[in-house]
Amino acid sequence: MTGRPFYTWDGDVLVLNILGTPNAKKDAIGKVKGHQLCVSVKAVPRGGKATDYMVRFLAEEFGVAVRDIEVVTGRMNVNKVLRIKSPQRLPGVIGQRKLF
């Protein structure tokens, strides 16, 4: 991989750079594009509701509670930075690491 990575670890916190796609046909974690992980959700982008929906979707995917995901930047934008505290599962695109 060249350039900036799409994720880093800050202790037991996974920091993800995300390119969100609202109003998609299905909820999915996609491929890496540049330095961002593509995440599609079915929710319509109105007033941050697609971001809230994405957080709920990712909480289930990473095996954490919704409160364990912080939207650092991009609540009203497709470009987001999320912090996920102590993820219990990792999608294949991130690879394996000792989970806390």
mmCIF file of the C-alpha atoms, coordinates in Angstrom:
data_MODEL
# 
_entry.id   MODEL 
# 
loop_
_atom_site.group_PDB 
_atom_site.id 
_atom_site.type_symbol 
_atom_site.label_atom_id 
_atom_site.label_alt_id 
_atom_site.label_comp_id 
_atom_site.label_asym_id 
_atom_site.label_entity_id 
_atom_site.label_seq_id 
_atom_site.pdbx_PDB_ins_code 
_atom_site.Cartn_x 
_atom_site.Cartn_y 
_atom_site.Cartn_z 
_atom_site.occupancy 
_atom_site.B_iso_or_equiv 
_atom_site.pdbx_formal_charge 
_atom_site.auth_seq_id 
_atom_site.auth_comp_id 
_atom_site.auth_asym_id 
_atom_site.auth_atom_id 
_atom_site.pdbx_PDB_model_num 
ATOM 1   C CA . MET A 1 1   ? 0.000   0.000  0.000  1.00 0.00 ? 1   MET A CA 1 
ATOM 2   C CA . THR A 1 2   ? 1.297   3.448  -0.837 1.00 0.00 ? 2   THR A CA 1 
ATOM 3   C CA . GLY A 1 3   ? 0.450   6.776  0.728  1.00 0.00 ? 3   GLY A CA 1 
ATOM 4   C CA . ARG A 1 4   ? -1.409  7.170  4.001  1.00 0.00 ? 4   ARG A CA 1 
ATOM 5   C CA . PRO A 1 5   ? -2.998  4.066  5.489  1.00 0.00 ? 5   PRO A CA 1 
ATOM 6   C CA . PHE A 1 6   ? -6.772  4.009  5.844  1.00 0.00 ? 6   PHE A CA 1 
ATOM 7   C CA . TYR A 1 7   ? -6.526  2.870  9.462  1.00 0.00 ? 7   TYR A CA 1 
ATOM 8   C CA . THR A 1 8   ? -4.230  3.151  12.457 1.00 0.00 ? 8   THR A CA 1 
ATOM 9   C CA . TRP A 1 9   ? -4.260  1.888  16.016 1.00 0.00 ? 9   TRP A CA 1 
ATOM 10  C CA . ASP A 1 10  ? -4.184  4.174  19.033 1.00 0.00 ? 10  ASP A CA 1 
ATOM 11  C CA . GLY A 1 11  ? -3.729  1.618  21.787 1.00 0.00 ? 11  GLY A CA 1 
ATOM 12  C CA . ASP A 1 12  ? -6.894  -0.503 21.678 1.00 0.00 ? 12  ASP A CA 1 
ATOM 13  C CA . VAL A 1 13  ? -8.743  2.089  19.547 1.00 0.00 ? 13  VAL A CA 1 
ATOM 14  C CA . LEU A 1 14  ? -9.011  1.548  15.787 1.00 0.00 ? 14  LEU A CA 1 
ATOM 15  C CA . VAL A 1 15  ? -8.980  4.859  13.884 1.00 0.00 ? 15  VAL A CA 1 
ATOM 16  C CA . LEU A 1 16  ? -10.601 4.547  10.436 1.00 0.00 ? 16  LEU A CA 1 
ATOM 17  C CA . ASN A 1 17  ? -10.688 6.933  7.480  1.00 0.00 ? 17  ASN A CA 1 
ATOM 18  C CA . ILE A 1 18  ? -13.970 6.291  5.697  1.00 0.00 ? 18  ILE A CA 1 
ATOM 19  C CA . LEU A 1 19  ? -15.485 7.288  2.390  1.00 0.00 ? 19  LEU A CA 1 
ATOM 20  C CA . GLY A 1 20  ? -19.205 6.885  2.971  1.00 0.00 ? 20  GLY A CA 1 
ATOM 21  C CA . THR A 1 21  ? -21.809 6.191  0.320  1.00 0.00 ? 21  THR A CA 1 
ATOM 22  C CA . PRO A 1 22  ? -25.347 6.902  1.530  1.00 0.00 ? 22  PRO A CA 1 
ATOM 23  C CA . ASN A 1 23  ? -28.529 5.818  -0.246 1.00 0.00 ? 23  ASN A CA 1 
ATOM 24  C CA . ALA A 1 24  ? -26.884 2.583  -1.430 1.00 0.00 ? 24  ALA A CA 1 
ATOM 25  C CA . LYS A 1 25  ? -28.686 -0.627 -2.412 1.00 0.00 ? 25  LYS A CA 1 
ATOM 26  C CA . LYS A 1 26  ? -27.226 -2.462 0.587  1.00 0.00 ? 26  LYS A CA 1 
ATOM 27  C CA . ASP A 1 27  ? -25.114 -1.930 3.669  1.00 0.00 ? 27  ASP A CA 1 
ATOM 28  C CA . ALA A 1 28  ? -21.550 -3.053 3.009  1.00 0.00 ? 28  ALA A CA 1 
ATOM 29  C CA . ILE A 1 29  ? -17.918 -2.583 3.878  1.00 0.00 ? 29  ILE A CA 1 
ATOM 30  C CA . GLY A 1 30  ? -16.191 -2.292 0.531  1.00 0.00 ? 30  GLY A CA 1 
ATOM 31  C CA . LYS A 1 31  ? -12.694 -1.917 -0.799 1.00 0.00 ? 31  LYS A CA 1 
ATOM 32  C CA . VAL A 1 32  ? -9.992  0.575  0.036  1.00 0.00 ? 32  VAL A CA 1 
ATOM 33  C CA . LYS A 1 33  ? -9.908  3.644  -2.203 1.00 0.00 ? 33  LYS A CA 1 
ATOM 34  C CA . GLY A 1 34  ? -6.789  5.743  -1.733 1.00 0.00 ? 34  GLY A CA 1 
ATOM 35  C CA . HIS A 1 35  ? -6.465  6.250  2.014  1.00 0.00 ? 35  HIS A CA 1 
ATOM 36  C CA . GLN A 1 36  ? -10.131 5.549  2.802  1.00 0.00 ? 36  GLN A CA 1 
ATOM 37  C CA . LEU A 1 37  ? -12.255 2.477  3.426  1.00 0.00 ? 37  LEU A CA 1 
ATOM 38  C CA . CYS A 1 38  ? -15.460 2.566  1.377  1.00 0.00 ? 38  CYS A CA 1 
ATOM 39  C CA . VAL A 1 39  ? -18.590 1.958  3.458  1.00 0.00 ? 39  VAL A CA 1 
ATOM 40  C CA . SER A 1 40  ? -22.049 1.964  1.856  1.00 0.00 ? 40  SER A CA 1 
ATOM 41  C CA . VAL A 1 41  ? -25.315 2.298  3.752  1.00 0.00 ? 41  VAL A CA 1 
ATOM 42  C CA . LYS A 1 42  ? -28.956 2.276  2.684  1.00 0.00 ? 42  LYS A CA 1 
ATOM 43  C CA . ALA A 1 43  ? -29.832 5.342  4.741  1.00 0.00 ? 43  ALA A CA 1 
ATOM 44  C CA . VAL A 1 44  ? -30.695 8.654  3.078  1.00 0.00 ? 44  VAL A CA 1 
ATOM 45  C CA . PRO A 1 45  ? -28.272 11.515 3.909  1.00 0.00 ? 45  PRO A CA 1 
ATOM 46  C CA . ARG A 1 46  ? -30.478 13.932 5.813  1.00 0.00 ? 46  ARG A CA 1 
ATOM 47  C CA . GLY A 1 47  ? -29.329 15.769 8.920  1.00 0.00 ? 47  GLY A CA 1 
ATOM 48  C CA . GLY A 1 48  ? -26.593 13.276 9.806  1.00 0.00 ? 48  GLY A CA 1 
ATOM 49  C CA . LYS A 1 49  ? -28.995 10.323 9.867  1.00 0.00 ? 49  LYS A CA 1 
ATOM 50  C CA . ALA A 1 50  ? -26.919 8.342  7.353  1.00 0.00 ? 50  ALA A CA 1 
ATOM 51  C CA . THR A 1 51  ? -23.891 8.758  9.634  1.00 0.00 ? 51  THR A CA 1 
ATOM 52  C CA . ASP A 1 52  ? -25.908 7.583  12.645 1.00 0.00 ? 52  ASP A CA 1 
ATOM 53  C CA . TYR A 1 53  ? -27.082 4.599  10.603 1.00 0.00 ? 53  TYR A CA 1 
ATOM 54  C CA . MET A 1 54  ? -23.492 3.872  9.505  1.00 0.00 ? 54  MET A CA 1 
ATOM 55  C CA . VAL A 1 55  ? -22.323 3.912  13.122 1.00 0.00 ? 55  VAL A CA 1 
ATOM 56  C CA . ARG A 1 56  ? -25.026 1.371  14.044 1.00 0.00 ? 56  ARG A CA 1 
ATOM 57  C CA . PHE A 1 57  ? -24.062 -0.814 11.062 1.00 0.00 ? 57  PHE A CA 1 
ATOM 58  C CA . LEU A 1 58  ? -20.340 -0.656 11.886 1.00 0.00 ? 58  LEU A CA 1 
ATOM 59  C CA . ALA A 1 59  ? -20.976 -1.344 15.588 1.00 0.00 ? 59  ALA A CA 1 
ATOM 60  C CA . GLU A 1 60  ? -22.537 -4.659 14.588 1.00 0.00 ? 60  GLU A CA 1 
ATOM 61  C CA . GLU A 1 61  ? -19.767 -5.423 12.070 1.00 0.00 ? 61  GLU A CA 1 
ATOM 62  C CA . PHE A 1 62  ? -16.982 -4.728 14.590 1.00 0.00 ? 62  PHE A CA 1 
ATOM 63  C CA . GLY A 1 63  ? -18.772 -6.342 17.539 1.00 0.00 ? 63  GLY A CA 1 
ATOM 64  C CA . VAL A 1 64  ? -18.969 -3.227 19.695 1.00 0.00 ? 64  VAL A CA 1 
ATOM 65  C CA . ALA A 1 65  ? -21.679 -1.071 21.240 1.00 0.00 ? 65  ALA A CA 1 
ATOM 66  C CA . VAL A 1 66  ? -22.759 2.057  19.357 1.00 0.00 ? 66  VAL A CA 1 
ATOM 67  C CA . ARG A 1 67  ? -21.346 4.162  22.203 1.00 0.00 ? 67  ARG A CA 1 
ATOM 68  C CA . ASP A 1 68  ? -17.883 2.667  21.470 1.00 0.00 ? 68  ASP A CA 1 
ATOM 69  C CA . ILE A 1 69  ? -17.744 4.424  18.084 1.00 0.00 ? 69  ILE A CA 1 
ATOM 70  C CA . GLU A 1 70  ? -16.890 8.113  17.965 1.00 0.00 ? 70  GLU A CA 1 
ATOM 71  C CA . VAL A 1 71  ? -17.356 10.203 14.824 1.00 0.00 ? 71  VAL A CA 1 
ATOM 72  C CA . VAL A 1 72  ? -14.280 12.443 15.018 1.00 0.00 ? 72  VAL A CA 1 
ATOM 73  C CA . THR A 1 73  ? -14.897 14.302 11.750 1.00 0.00 ? 73  THR A CA 1 
ATOM 74  C CA . GLY A 1 74  ? -17.382 14.142 8.900  1.00 0.00 ? 74  GLY A CA 1 
ATOM 75  C CA . ARG A 1 75  ? -20.747 13.772 10.594 1.00 0.00 ? 75  ARG A CA 1 
ATOM 76  C CA . MET A 1 76  ? -22.372 15.712 7.717  1.00 0.00 ? 76  MET A CA 1 
ATOM 77  C CA . ASN A 1 77  ? -19.858 14.675 5.028  1.00 0.00 ? 77  ASN A CA 1 
ATOM 78  C CA . VAL A 1 78  ? -18.950 11.530 3.075  1.00 0.00 ? 78  VAL A CA 1 
ATOM 79  C CA . ASN A 1 79  ? -15.343 11.810 4.321  1.00 0.00 ? 79  ASN A CA 1 
ATOM 80  C CA . LYS A 1 80  ? -15.225 10.607 7.908  1.00 0.00 ? 80  LYS A CA 1 
ATOM 81  C CA . VAL A 1 81  ? -12.801 9.666  10.645 1.00 0.00 ? 81  VAL A CA 1 
ATOM 82  C CA . LEU A 1 82  ? -14.134 7.185  13.208 1.00 0.00 ? 82  LEU A CA 1 
ATOM 83  C CA . ARG A 1 83  ? -12.626 5.838  16.414 1.00 0.00 ? 83  ARG A CA 1 
ATOM 84  C CA . ILE A 1 84  ? -13.750 2.339  17.374 1.00 0.00 ? 84  ILE A CA 1 
ATOM 85  C CA . LYS A 1 85  ? -12.925 1.305  20.927 1.00 0.00 ? 85  LYS A CA 1 
ATOM 86  C CA . SER A 1 86  ? -11.752 -2.306 21.401 1.00 0.00 ? 86  SER A CA 1 
ATOM 87  C CA . PRO A 1 87  ? -13.237 -3.891 18.259 1.00 0.00 ? 87  PRO A CA 1 
ATOM 88  C CA . GLN A 1 88  ? -14.082 -7.560 18.743 1.00 0.00 ? 88  GLN A CA 1 
ATOM 89  C CA . ARG A 1 89  ? -14.117 -8.398 15.014 1.00 0.00 ? 89  ARG A CA 1 
ATOM 90  C CA . LEU A 1 90  ? -12.193 -7.005 12.055 1.00 0.00 ? 90  LEU A CA 1 
ATOM 91  C CA . PRO A 1 91  ? -13.261 -7.145 8.405  1.00 0.00 ? 91  PRO A CA 1 
ATOM 92  C CA . GLY A 1 92  ? -10.801 -8.940 6.120  1.00 0.00 ? 92  GLY A CA 1 
ATOM 93  C CA . VAL A 1 93  ? -9.653  -5.706 4.490  1.00 0.00 ? 93  VAL A CA 1 
ATOM 94  C CA . ILE A 1 94  ? -8.114  -4.631 7.806  1.00 0.00 ? 94  ILE A CA 1 
ATOM 95  C CA . GLY A 1 95  ? -6.387  -7.929 8.472  1.00 0.00 ? 95  GLY A CA 1 
ATOM 96  C CA . GLN A 1 96  ? -5.881  -9.680 11.720 1.00 0.00 ? 96  GLN A CA 1 
ATOM 97  C CA . ARG A 1 97  ? -4.419  -8.281 14.879 1.00 0.00 ? 97  ARG A CA 1 
ATOM 98  C CA . LYS A 1 98  ? -4.558  -9.307 18.489 1.00 0.00 ? 98  LYS A CA 1 
ATOM 99  C CA . LEU A 1 99  ? -7.881  -7.983 19.709 1.00 0.00 ? 99  LEU A CA 1 
ATOM 100 C CA . PHE A 1 100 ? -8.269  -6.680 23.233 1.00 0.00 ? 100 PHE A CA 1 
# 
